Amino acid sequence: MASYRNKLTITNPISGVVWVGCFLWALVILALFSGNVRAGDENVSAGFAYADFDLALEPGHRTEAAGPFYYSERKESEETLAYPPFFSAYKNPGVTHGELDVVYPFLTYEYYSDEWRLQFFQLLSFAGGRQPDEFQTHRFTIFPLYFQQRSLNTNLEYTAVVPFYGHLQNRLFRDKIYFVMFPIYGQSQKKDIVTDNYFYPFVHVRNGDGLHGWQVWPFVGQEHKEITTQTNGFGEVATIAGHDKAFVCWPLYLKEDGGKGTANPEKFRASIPFFSMTRSPNRDATSVIWPLFTWVDERERKYHEWEGPWPFVIFARGEGKTTSRVFPLFSQSHNQTQESDWYVWPAYHYKGIHSEALDWRSTRLFFYLYVGVTEKNTQTGVQKLRRDAWPLFTWRRDFNGNTRLQVFAPIESVLANNRGIERNWSPIWSLWRAEDNPRAGRSSRSLLWNLYRSDVEPGHKKTSLLFGLFQYQSVGEKGRWRLFYLPDSHK
């Protein structure tokens, strides 16, 4: 008897799931093959089991099934197929662009024309593309341990196994890198400057066009750069500034004379943390107990600034900048094109950018608890709006006046306009969606993944509730409703 009861305990939940699944698919079959609802004649709506409808905000079509776990969408040259949150594929043949995600951001693949990149959680990556000399290249990376590139042009090939041996090209912000048992020895090149490192970062020797320097950090180091010239792409000869740098017992004695050969030569002296001093025709700055107390005279940008103790108290006055800050109570800062204010940080924060073509404003409460962004084209007067209340909702209005509301939105306010989140995760928690296209007279509403759905377009309205068991449609002044997939009733 006990064994029989155990079997019931195990199988009953499974049987319940099976019965629910059968019920849902029975409703789908009723919706698809009912004599009065034919997919070839009109869009189908069977709640979160299956829904097929036209897009409201732009020309296109979308199909959703199994609640939030499947959808396909087509609009003009764009196509999307997704099984959130496990898989999504997007392509735009018009510009030869596509993206593929598997449990985003665990695995992502993206291509644009001849360039492509495949990566696993930003650590393991493959990439390829055509170089300016028309040679195809292929990259493979296990960051930060292994780097590889292969090409038909052998001069573009490299392999690096960190920390043992290797060389790289155009990686890690350097033109070339070569190392053996790093950090024992490594060489890097950026433009014309070659740096040989021994027991990085303690010893290095640096050479370049008119440049030579060395250091045994933190004891002593120096570098000298002559004034040189360079011909730019327009055939004009440009002057490359010279400089002299030195330190002893870093950072107790620091010296730099820069900008040699230019209209703004600059002298810098410092003994950190006791003081630092910068003098130039355009700018003077003096710090005591660096970086706590600083005085700045910005003659080029036309303002004076006092900091003390930085970053808690800052005052600046002048044409180029006006700032009053007493952290965490308040801060007000602005110049001719930008402004930034906050009060009782991080309770309220406002930022603005103003130009002839653009007026951009952002308001935040407690980081992302509330976000309001307004972007205005000052020449046409049209606005683009964004309102987020974490984690309750996100609302958007584009320059065409189209609006979209989503409830809930736990990530969208933090990672705004992230296509991977929108494709793979937003459908999971989008309990309510509302879209309006005022110019076209189209709108849509969806609750609980189409358990309730309403679509409106000029002269036509369609409403569906509870897997399509209750449906209403109107064309002009004529309407019809249907219950339990029985023949239509007209009024």
C-alpha positions in Angstrom: 0.0 0.0 0.0 2.8 2.4 0.9 4.5 1.6 -2.4 1.3 2.4 -4.3 1.0 5.8 -2.5 4.6 6.7 -3.4 3.8 6.0 -7.0 0.8 8.3 -6.8 2.9 11.1 -5.2 5.4 10.9 -8.0 3.2 10.5 -11.0 0.3 12.8 -10.1 2.3 16.1 -10.7 3.6 14.7 -14.0 0.2 13.7 -15.1 -1.1 17.1 -14.2 1.6 18.8 -16.4 0.7 16.4 -19.2 -3.0 17.1 -19.0 -2.4 20.9 -18.9 -0.1 20.6 -22.0 -2.7 18.5 -23.8 -5.4 21.1 -23.0 -3.3 24.0 -24.3 -2.5 22.2 -27.6 -6.1 21.2 -28.0 -7.0 24.9 -27.8 -4.3 25.7 -30.4 -5.8 23.0 -32.7 -9.3 24.4 -32.2 -8.1 27.9 -33.0 -6.1 26.9 -36.1 -8.6 24.5 -37.7 -11.9 25.9 -36.6 -14.1 26.5 -39.6 -14.5 30.1 -38.6 -10.9 30.9 -37.8 -8.5 30.1 -40.7 -4.9 31.2 -40.5 -4.9 32.0 -44.2 -7.8 34.5 -43.7 -6.9 36.3 -40.5 -4.5 36.4 -37.6 -4.9 33.6 -35.0 -5.1 34.2 -31.3 -5.1 31.3 -28.8 -3.6 33.1 -25.8 -0.1 32.3 -24.6 -0.5 28.9 -26.4 -0.3 30.6 -29.8 -0.7 34.1 -31.2 -0.2 35.4 -34.7 -0.5 39.1 -35.3 0.8 42.2 -37.3 3.2 44.6 -35.6 1.8 47.9 -34.4 4.9 50.1 -34.4 6.2 49.3 -37.9 5.3 47.1 -40.9 5.9 43.5 -40.0 4.5 40.3 -38.5 5.1 38.3 -35.3 4.2 34.9 -34.1 4.3 33.8 -30.4 3.7 30.4 -28.8 4.2 28.6 -25.5 3.9 31.8 -23.5 7.2 33.7 -23.6 9.3 30.7 -24.8 9.0 31.1 -28.6 8.5 33.9 -31.1 9.4 34.7 -34.6 9.3 38.2 -36.1 9.7 39.6 -39.6 9.8 43.3 -40.5 11.0 44.7 -43.9 14.6 43.3 -44.2 14.9 42.1 -40.5 14.1 38.6 -39.2 14.2 37.2 -35.7 13.7 33.7 -34.3 13.9 33.1 -30.6 13.3 30.6 -27.8 13.8 32.9 -24.8 16.0 32.8 -22.8 17.8 29.9 -24.4 18.4 30.9 -28.0 17.8 33.8 -30.5 18.8 34.5 -34.1 18.6 37.8 -35.8 19.5 38.7 -39.4 19.3 41.7 -41.7 20.2 40.6 -45.2 19.9 44.1 -46.4 23.1 45.2 -44.7 24.6 41.6 -44.3 24.3 41.7 -40.5 23.3 39.0 -38.1 23.5 38.0 -34.4 23.0 34.7 -32.6 22.8 34.2 -28.8 22.7 31.1 -26.7 21.7 31.8 -23.1 22.8 35.4 -23.5 25.5 36.5 -22.7 27.0 33.1 -22.3 27.5 32.5 -26.1 27.2 35.3 -28.7 27.9 35.3 -32.4 27.8 38.4 -34.6 28.8 39.2 -38.2 28.8 42.3 -40.2 29.7 41.9 -43.9 33.1 40.1 -43.8 33.7 40.7 -40.1 32.6 38.1 -37.5 33.1 37.3 -33.8 32.1 34.3 -31.7 32.6 34.5 -27.9 31.8 32.6 -24.8 31.0 34.9 -21.9 33.6 37.5 -23.1 36.5 35.2 -22.2 36.8 32.6 -25.0 36.4 34.2 -28.4 36.9 33.5 -32.1 37.0 36.3 -34.7 37.7 36.8 -38.4 37.5 39.3 -41.2 39.1 40.9 -44.1 42.1 43.2 -43.5 42.7 46.4 -45.5 45.0 44.4 -47.8 42.0 42.1 -48.6 43.5 39.1 -46.7 41.1 37.1 -44.5 42.1 36.6 -40.9 40.8 34.4 -38.2 41.3 34.9 -34.4 40.9 32.6 -31.5 41.3 33.9 -27.9 41.1 32.3 -24.4 41.4 35.5 -22.5 43.9 36.2 -21.0 45.8 33.0 -21.6 45.9 32.3 -25.3 45.8 34.5 -28.4 46.0 33.3 -32.0 45.5 34.8 -35.5 45.8 33.0 -38.8 45.8 34.6 -42.3 46.8 33.9 -45.9 49.2 36.8 -45.3 51.8 35.2 -43.0 52.9 38.6 -41.8 49.6 39.0 -40.0 49.8 35.6 -38.1 50.6 35.4 -34.4 50.4 33.0 -31.5 50.8 33.9 -27.8 50.6 31.5 -24.8 50.6 33.7 -21.6 52.9 33.9 -19.7 55.4 31.6 -21.6 56.0 32.9 -25.1 54.3 34.7 -28.0 53.7 37.8 -30.0 50.6 39.8 -30.9 49.6 42.5 -33.4 47.0 45.2 -32.8 45.9 43.7 -29.5 45.7 45.1 -26.0 46.1 48.7 -27.2 49.5 48.0 -28.8 50.6 47.7 -32.4 52.9 44.8 -31.6 53.7 42.8 -28.4 56.4 40.1 -28.0 57.2 38.3 -24.7 59.1 35.4 -23.2 58.2 34.2 -19.7 56.3 37.4 -19.0 56.9 39.4 -16.8 60.6 38.5 -17.1 60.8 39.9 -20.6 58.3 41.7 -22.9 58.5 44.1 -25.8 55.7 46.4 -27.0 55.4 48.9 -29.8 52.9 51.7 -30.3 53.5 53.8 -33.4 57.2 54.5 -33.5 57.9 53.9 -29.8 59.4 50.5 -28.8 59.6 49.6 -25.1 61.6 46.6 -23.7 60.4 45.5 -20.3 62.4 43.4 -17.9 60.6 42.1 -14.8 57.6 44.2 -15.8 56.9 46.9 -14.6 60.2 47.5 -12.8 62.8 47.9 -15.5 62.3 49.1 -19.1 64.2 50.8 -21.9 62.2 52.9 -24.4 63.3 54.1 -27.9 61.5 55.9 -30.7 61.8 58.8 -33.2 64.0 61.2 -31.3 63.1 59.5 -28.1 65.2 57.5 -25.5 64.3 56.6 -21.9 64.9 54.1 -19.2 63.7 53.3 -15.7 64.5 51.2 -12.7 61.2 51.6 -10.9 60.6 52.9 -8.2 64.2 54.1 -7.7 65.1 56.2 -10.8 64.0 56.9 -14.4 64.3 59.4 -17.2 63.1 60.0 -20.7 64.0 62.6 -23.4 62.1 63.3 -26.6 63.5 65.7 -29.2 61.3 68.1 -31.2 60.5 66.2 -34.4 58.3 66.7 -37.5 55.9 64.5 -39.3 54.1 64.7 -42.7 50.3 64.1 -42.3 48.0 62.6 -44.9 47.4 66.0 -46.5 51.1 66.4 -47.2 51.5 69.0 -44.4 54.4 69.0 -42.1 53.4 68.9 -38.4 55.5 69.5 -35.3 55.7 66.7 -32.7 56.3 68.2 -29.3 59.4 67.2 -27.3 59.6 66.5 -23.6 61.8 65.6 -20.7 60.7 63.3 -17.8 62.4 62.1 -14.7 61.7 60.6 -11.3 63.7 59.6 -8.2 62.2 57.4 -5.5 58.8 57.5 -7.2 56.5 59.3 -6.3 58.6 61.4 -4.0 60.3 63.3 -6.8 58.6 63.7 -10.2 59.6 66.1 -13.0 58.3 66.7 -16.5 58.8 69.4 -19.0 56.4 68.9 -21.9 55.0 70.6 -24.9 58.5 71.7 -26.1 58.3 73.3 -29.5 54.7 74.3 -29.1 52.9 77.5 -28.0 52.0 75.9 -24.7 55.1 74.4 -23.0 54.3 72.9 -19.6 56.3 72.3 -16.5 55.2 69.8 -13.9 56.9 69.2 -10.5 55.6 66.9 -7.7 56.5 65.2 -4.5 53.5 63.0 -3.8 51.6 63.2 -1.4 53.1 66.5 -0.3 52.6 68.8 -3.3 52.2 68.9 -7.1 52.6 72.0 -9.4 51.8 72.6 -13.1 52.8 75.8 -14.9 52.0 76.6 -18.5 50.8 79.7 -20.5 47.3 78.2 -20.6 47.0 76.6 -17.1 48.4 76.8 -13.6 47.6 74.1 -10.9 48.9 73.7 -7.4 48.1 70.8 -5.0 49.0 70.5 -1.3 48.6 67.1 0.3 47.8 65.7 -3.1 45.0 65.2 -4.2 43.1 66.8 -1.3 43.7 70.5 -1.7 44.1 72.0 -5.2 43.9 75.4 -6.8 43.5 75.7 -10.6 43.7 78.7 -12.9 42.4 77.7 -16.3 43.2 80.7 -18.5 42.4 78.9 -21.8 39.0 77.6 -20.6 38.4 80.8 -18.5 37.7 79.6 -15.0 39.2 79.3 -11.5 38.7 76.2 -9.4 39.3 75.4 -5.7 39.2 71.8 -4.4 39.5 70.9 -0.7 39.2 68.3 0.4 38.8 66.7 -3.1 36.5 65.1 -4.2 34.1 66.3 -1.4 34.3 70.0 -1.7 34.8 71.8 -5.1 34.1 75.3 -6.2 34.7 76.7 -9.7 33.8 80.1 -11.2 34.3 81.5 -14.6 33.0 81.6 -18.2 34.2 78.0 -18.9 32.9 76.3 -15.8 30.8 77.0 -12.7 30.7 74.3 -10.0 29.5 74.2 -6.4 29.9 70.8 -4.6 29.6 69.7 -1.0 29.5 65.9 -1.1 27.1 64.2 -0.3 24.7 67.2 0.2 24.6 68.9 -3.2 26.5 69.6 -6.4 25.7 72.1 -9.2 28.0 72.3 -12.2 27.6 73.7 -15.7 29.3 75.4 -18.7 28.0 76.6 -22.0 27.0 73.1 -23.3 26.7 70.8 -20.3 25.2 70.8 -16.8 25.2 68.3 -14.0 23.4 68.6 -10.7 22.7 66.2 -7.8 21.3 66.5 -4.3 21.7 64.1 -1.4 23.7 61.8 -3.5 22.6 59.4 -4.9 19.0 60.4 -4.3 18.7 62.8 -7.3 21.0 63.3 -10.3 20.4 65.5 -13.4 22.5 65.8 -16.5 22.0 67.9 -19.6 23.8 68.4 -22.9 22.8 71.4 -25.1 23.9 72.1 -28.7 22.5 73.7 -31.9 21.1 70.3 -33.1 20.5 68.4 -29.8 19.1 68.9 -26.4 19.6 65.9 -24.1 18.4 65.7 -20.5 18.6 62.8 -18.0 17.1 62.5 -14.5 17.9 59.7 -12.1 16.6 58.8 -8.6 18.8 56.5 -6.6 20.8 55.4 -9.6 18.2 53.3 -11.5 15.2 53.4 -9.3 13.8 56.0 -11.7 15.3 57.1 -15.0 13.9 59.8 -17.2 15.7 60.7 -20.5 14.5 63.3 -23.0 16.3 63.7 -26.3 15.1 66.7 -28.4 16.0 67.6 -32.0 16.2 71.4 -31.6 15.9 72.0 -35.3 12.6 70.1 -35.8 11.3 70.1 -32.2 10.6 66.4 -32.1 11.4 64.4 -28.9 12.6 61.0 -28.0 11.6 59.9 -24.5 12.5 57.2 -22.0 11.0 56.5 -18.6 12.1 53.6 -16.4 10.9 52.7 -12.8 13.0 49.8 -11.7 11.9 47.0 -11.6 8.3 47.9 -12.5 8.3 49.2 -16.0 10.1 50.7 -19.0 8.4 53.1 -21.4 9.8 54.5 -24.7 8.6 57.1 -27.3 10.6 57.5 -30.5 11.0 60.5 -32.7 8.0 59.3 -34.8 5.7 59.4 -31.7 5.5 55.6 -31.4 5.3 54.5 -27.7 5.9 51.1 -26.0 5.2 50.2 -22.3 6.6 47.0 -20.7 5.8 45.7 -17.2 8.1 44.3 -15.6 11.6 45.5 -16.5 14.3 44.4 -14.0 17.3 44.8 -16.3 16.2 47.2 -19.1 16.7 50.4 -17.0 20.3 49.4 -16.2 21.2 48.1 -19.6 19.2 50.4 -21.8 18.9 49.5 -25.6 20.8 46.2 -25.1 19.6 44.1 -28.0 20.6 40.8 -26.4 18.5 41.5 -23.3 15.5 42.7 -25.4 15.6 39.5 -27.6 16.4 36.9 -25.0 15.2 38.0 -21.6 12.6 40.8 -21.9 9.9 38.4 -23.2 10.2 36.3 -20.0 9.1 39.0 -17.6 7.0 41.1 -19.9 3.7 40.6 -18.2 2.1 43.6 -19.9 2.9 45.2 -23.2 1.3 48.2 -24.8 2.3 49.6 -28.1 0.8 52.7 -29.9 1.5 54.1 -33.4 -0.5 57.3 -33.6 0.4 58.2 -37.1 -0.8 54.8 -38.5 -3.7 54.6 -36.0 -2.4 51.2 -34.8 -2.1 49.8 -31.3 -1.7 46.5 -29.4 -2.1 45.3 -25.8 -1.0 42.0 -24.3 -1.4 40.7 -20.8 0.3 37.5 -19.5 1.8 36.5 -22.8 -1.4 37.1 -24.8 -3.8 35.5 -22.3 -5.6 38.8 -23.1 -4.7 40.5 -26.4 -6.1 43.4 -28.3 -5.0 44.8 -31.7 -6.4 47.9 -33.3 -5.9 49.4 -36.7 -7.9 51.8 -38.8 -11.4 50.4 -39.2 -10.6 47.1 -37.5 -10.3 45.9 -33.9 -9.6 42.4 -32.6 -9.8 41.2 -28.9 -9.0 37.8 -27.6 -9.2 36.4 -24.0 -8.4 33.1 -22.3 -6.7 31.2 -25.2 -9.1 32.6 -27.7 -12.2 31.2 -25.9 -13.6 34.7 -26.0 -13.0 36.7 -29.2 -14.4 39.9 -30.6 -13.7 41.5 -33.9 -15.1 44.6 -35.6 -14.7 45.9 -39.1 -16.1 49.4 -39.5 -19.5 49.5 -37.7 -20.0 45.8 -37.9 -18.8 43.5 -35.1 -18.8 39.8 -34.3 -17.9 37.8 -31.3 -17.2 34.1 -30.8 -17.3 31.9 -27.7 -15.5 28.6 -27.3 -14.7 28.6 -31.1 -18.4 28.2 -31.9 -19.8 29.9 -35.1 -19.7 33.7 -35.1 -22.4 35.8 -33.8 -23.0 39.2 -35.5 -24.3 42.5 -34.3 
